[in-house]
Amino acid sequence: MVRKIIMGALVSGMLVGLAACGETPGTRAVTGGLLGAGAGAGVSALTGGSPATGALIGGGVGAVGGAVTAPR
């Protein structure tokens, strides 16, 4: 359980830090979605879950996070 919490915190921090890589909300959404999908699949695989489900959830969260952040 502690491992899941630590991994979730690390992934969340990475997504927040990298979500503002683009100049427009669209590019930030795509960047955040791709990073989130990769991170979600990786965390799911490490914790024994389904990588496909993790990628879907991580991609959705990353896309939303990227779209709502400011470019600077």
ZIMOLIN-V262267 format. One record per residue. N is the residue number from 1. RES is the residue in three letters. D_LAST is the distance of its C-alpha to the last C-alpha in whole Angstrom. Layout:
n:N res:RES d_last:D_LAST
n:N res:RES d_last:D_LAST
This chain:
n:1 res:MET d_last:35
n:2 res:VAL d_last:33
n:3 res:ARG d_last:32
n:4 res:LYS d_last:30
n:5 res:ILE d_last:28
n:6 res:ILE d_last:27
n:7 res:MET d_last:26
n:8 res:GLY d_last:24
n:9 res:ALA d_last:22
n:10 res:LEU d_last:21
n:11 res:VAL d_last:20
n:12 res:SER d_last:18
n:13 res:GLY d_last:16
n:14 res:MET d_last:16
n:15 res:LEU d_last:15
n:16 res:VAL d_last:12
n:17 res:GLY d_last:11
n:18 res:LEU d_last:11
n:19 res:ALA d_last:10
n:20 res:ALA d_last:7
n:21 res:CYS d_last:9
n:22 res:GLY d_last:9
n:23 res:GLU d_last:9
n:24 res:THR d_last:11
n:25 res:PRO d_last:12
n:26 res:GLY d_last:15
n:27 res:THR d_last:14
n:28 res:ARG d_last:11
n:29 res:ALA d_last:15
n:30 res:VAL d_last:17
n:31 res:THR d_last:15
n:32 res:GLY d_last:15
n:33 res:GLY d_last:18
n:34 res:LEU d_last:20
n:35 res:LEU d_last:18
n:36 res:GLY d_last:20
n:37 res:ALA d_last:23
n:38 res:GLY d_last:24
n:39 res:ALA d_last:23
n:40 res:GLY d_last:25
n:41 res:ALA d_last:28
n:42 res:GLY d_last:28
n:43 res:VAL d_last:28
n:44 res:SER d_last:31
n:45 res:ALA d_last:33
n:46 res:LEU d_last:33
n:47 res:THR d_last:34
n:48 res:GLY d_last:36
n:49 res:GLY d_last:35
n:50 res:SER d_last:34
n:51 res:PRO d_last:32
n:52 res:ALA d_last:32
n:53 res:THR d_last:31
n:54 res:GLY d_last:28
n:55 res:ALA d_last:27
n:56 res:LEU d_last:27
n:57 res:ILE d_last:26
n:58 res:GLY d_last:23
n:59 res:GLY d_last:22
n:60 res:GLY d_last:22
n:61 res:VAL d_last:20
n:62 res:GLY d_last:17
n:63 res:ALA d_last:17
n:64 res:VAL d_last:17
n:65 res:GLY d_last:14
n:66 res:GLY d_last:12
n:67 res:ALA d_last:13
n:68 res:VAL d_last:12
n:69 res:THR d_last:8
n:70 res:ALA d_last:6
n:71 res:PRO d_last:4
n:72 res:ARG d_last:0
